[in-house]
Amino acid sequence: MRTYEDTVSRELRQWQIKMQKPPSLGNKVAKNVQTRLNRLIPDKVHQAVTATIKQMTRAVLFGSEFTTRKKEQYRSLAMREAVVKERINFYKKTGAVEGGVTGAGGFWLAMADFPILLGIKMKMLFEIASHYGHDVEDYRERLYILHIFQLAFSSQERRKEVYQQMVGWDKKCAELPPDIDQFDWYQFQQEYRDYIDLAKMAQLLPGVGAAVGLVVNYRLIQRLGETAMYAYRMRLADRALLPATPSLPEH
């Protein structure tokens, strides 16, 4: 009989294959649509969004707002992930309600939704990290959280690069400087801000804000939560805490 860990290991392997696939025609079309949508948004909005992401990146790396949770311990992976899934559902509903309200309020409320949604997402990621037993007081764990965020919302081409940066994280983070001030966070931020939440821009368009705010927030948080689960499962596998899975076909 297949155990929960066996199922998780197989799902993880399928996800890892997906993360390494080259961009499909659909990915390229979606990217072009997003680029055209981006051009409809005024420059001042792009500047405001960039400033918000800069502030959020600094808050995650340097601040204490998101780092108050302690590591959680569970008797089994099934129990751990049941709690994680419940928390993801909570954040999905919270984000959907918040997006629907602000989306219905017009342009300026939709603008206000952007930093609020970022905060909801980051709180969820820190909570998930804690449930998987990671110390979010360590800035290297916070860097991993930012990689998860980028992985979830990157183009497929960029996603492959981010995924490779995350492979074998426990070994890689041991080589990072212990002092966050020595880390080149500025370059990371520049890469990070260029690839996230393009779909969210549609909430700023007149006439569709409420529907977009509700549905997009829900789906973006769902995508982020699922990506986080797989990212932490990958680290369990690296530590041999998941059973080995035979190679799967890549189609």
C-alpha positions in Angstrom: 0.0 0.0 0.0 1.3 3.4 -0.9 2.0 5.7 2.1 1.3 9.4 2.2 5.1 10.0 1.9 5.2 7.8 -1.2 2.4 9.9 -2.8 4.1 13.1 -1.8 7.4 12.0 -3.3 5.8 11.0 -6.6 4.0 14.4 -6.8 7.2 16.2 -6.0 9.0 14.4 -8.8 6.3 15.4 -11.3 6.5 19.0 -10.1 10.2 19.1 -10.5 10.0 17.9 -14.1 7.4 20.6 -14.7 9.6 23.3 -13.3 12.4 22.4 -15.7 10.4 22.3 -18.9 11.2 24.9 -21.6 8.5 27.6 -22.3 5.5 26.2 -24.3 3.7 28.1 -27.0 1.0 28.8 -24.5 3.5 30.3 -22.1 4.9 32.5 -24.8 1.4 33.7 -25.8 0.5 34.4 -22.2 3.7 36.4 -21.8 3.0 38.5 -24.8 -0.6 39.2 -23.5 0.8 40.2 -20.2 3.4 42.5 -21.8 0.6 44.2 -23.8 -1.5 44.6 -20.7 1.5 46.1 -18.9 1.7 48.8 -21.6 -1.8 49.9 -20.8 -0.8 50.8 -17.2 0.5 54.4 -16.7 4.2 54.8 -15.8 3.3 56.3 -12.4 1.5 53.0 -11.6 4.5 51.0 -12.5 6.7 53.2 -10.4 4.3 52.8 -7.4 4.3 49.0 -7.8 8.1 48.9 -8.1 8.4 51.0 -4.9 6.0 48.7 -3.1 7.9 45.6 -4.0 11.2 47.3 -3.0 9.7 48.0 0.4 8.3 44.5 0.8 11.6 43.0 -0.1 13.4 45.0 2.5 10.8 44.3 5.1 11.1 40.5 4.5 14.9 40.6 4.5 15.6 43.1 7.3 12.4 43.6 9.3 10.7 41.7 12.1 7.1 42.0 10.9 7.0 38.6 9.4 9.5 36.8 11.6 7.6 36.3 14.8 6.5 32.7 14.3 8.4 29.8 15.8 9.1 26.4 14.2 6.2 23.9 14.5 6.6 20.2 15.2 4.3 17.5 14.0 4.2 13.7 14.4 3.8 13.0 10.7 4.0 14.7 7.3 0.3 14.1 6.7 -0.6 16.0 9.9 1.8 18.8 9.0 0.5 19.2 5.5 -3.2 19.1 6.6 -2.5 22.2 8.7 -0.6 23.9 5.9 -3.5 23.2 3.4 -6.0 24.6 5.9 -3.9 27.8 6.3 -3.6 28.2 2.6 -7.4 28.0 2.3 -7.7 30.6 5.0 -5.4 33.0 3.1 -7.1 32.3 -0.2 -10.5 33.3 1.2 -9.0 36.4 3.0 -7.3 37.5 -0.2 -10.4 37.0 -2.3 -12.6 39.1 0.0 -10.0 41.8 0.2 -9.5 41.8 -3.6 -13.2 42.0 -4.3 -13.8 44.9 -1.9 -10.9 47.0 -3.2 -11.5 46.0 -6.8 -15.0 47.3 -6.6 -13.8 50.6 -5.1 -12.1 52.0 -8.3 -8.6 52.7 -9.3 -7.2 54.0 -6.1 -8.6 51.3 -3.9 -7.3 48.8 -6.4 -3.9 50.4 -6.1 -4.1 50.0 -2.3 -4.8 46.3 -2.8 -1.4 45.6 -4.2 0.7 46.1 -1.0 -2.1 44.6 1.1 -2.0 41.4 -1.1 1.7 41.3 -0.9 1.5 41.4 2.9 -1.1 38.6 2.9 1.1 36.4 0.7 4.2 37.0 2.7 2.5 36.2 6.0 1.3 33.0 4.5 4.8 32.0 3.3 6.3 32.7 6.7 3.6 30.6 8.3 4.1 27.7 5.9 7.9 27.8 6.5 7.3 27.6 10.2 4.9 24.6 9.8 7.6 22.8 7.8 10.0 23.3 10.8 12.2 26.1 9.4 13.5 29.0 11.5 12.3 32.2 9.8 14.5 34.3 12.1 17.4 33.1 9.9 17.7 35.5 6.9 18.7 32.6 4.7 15.3 31.1 5.3 13.8 34.4 4.3 15.8 34.4 1.1 14.3 31.0 0.4 10.9 32.4 0.9 11.6 35.2 -1.6 12.8 32.5 -4.1 9.5 30.7 -3.6 7.6 33.9 -4.3 9.6 34.5 -7.5 9.2 30.9 -8.6 5.4 31.1 -8.3 5.1 34.2 -10.4 7.9 34.0 -12.9 7.7 33.3 -16.6 8.5 29.7 -17.4 11.9 30.8 -18.8 12.8 32.6 -15.6 11.2 29.9 -13.4 13.8 27.4 -14.6 16.6 29.7 -13.4 15.0 30.3 -10.0 14.3 26.6 -9.6 18.0 25.8 -10.2 18.9 28.3 -7.5 16.7 26.5 -5.0 17.9 23.0 -5.7 20.1 21.8 -2.8 19.3 24.9 -0.8 20.6 23.5 2.5 24.1 23.2 1.1 23.9 26.5 -0.8 22.7 28.5 2.2 25.6 27.2 4.3 27.9 29.1 1.9 26.0 32.3 2.2 27.4 35.0 4.5 26.0 34.8 8.0 25.5 38.6 8.0 22.6 39.8 5.7 24.4 43.1 5.1 27.0 41.2 3.1 24.4 39.7 0.8 23.9 41.4 -2.6 20.1 41.8 -2.0 19.8 44.8 -4.4 20.6 42.6 -7.4 18.2 40.0 -6.2 15.5 42.6 -5.8 16.0 43.9 -9.3 15.5 40.4 -10.7 12.6 39.7 -8.4 10.4 42.7 -9.1 10.4 42.2 -12.9 8.6 38.9 -13.0 5.8 38.9 -10.3 2.1 39.6 -10.3 1.7 40.8 -13.9 -1.8 39.3 -14.0 -2.7 41.5 -11.0 -2.3 44.6 -13.2 -5.7 43.8 -14.7 -7.4 44.8 -11.5 -6.4 48.4 -12.2 -8.4 48.4 -15.4 -11.8 50.2 -15.3 -14.9 48.0 -15.3 -13.4 44.7 -14.3 -11.7 45.5 -11.0 -14.1 43.7 -8.6 -14.2 40.4 -10.5 -10.5 40.4 -11.2 -9.7 41.3 -7.6 -11.7 38.4 -6.2 -10.8 35.7 -8.6 -7.1 36.7 -9.2 -6.3 37.1 -5.6 -7.8 33.7 -4.9 -5.9 32.0 -7.7 -2.6 33.8 -7.0 -2.6 32.8 -3.4 -3.5 29.2 -4.3 -0.6 29.1 -6.8 1.8 30.5 -4.2 0.6 28.1 -1.5 1.1 25.1 -3.7 4.5 26.3 -4.9 5.6 26.7 -1.3 4.5 23.2 -0.4 6.5 21.7 -3.2 9.5 23.9 -2.4 9.6 22.6 1.2 8.9 19.0 0.1 12.0 19.4 -2.1 14.0 20.1 1.0 12.6 17.1 2.8 13.7 15.0 -0.1 17.2 16.5 0.0 17.4 15.4 3.6 16.2 11.9 2.7 13.0 12.4 4.7 10.9 11.3 1.7 11.2 7.9 0.0 13.2 7.8 -3.3 11.0 7.8 -6.4 11.9 6.1 -9.6 12.5 8.4 -12.5 9.3 9.4 -14.2 8.7 10.1 -17.9 8.9 13.7 -18.8 5.7 13.9 -20.8 
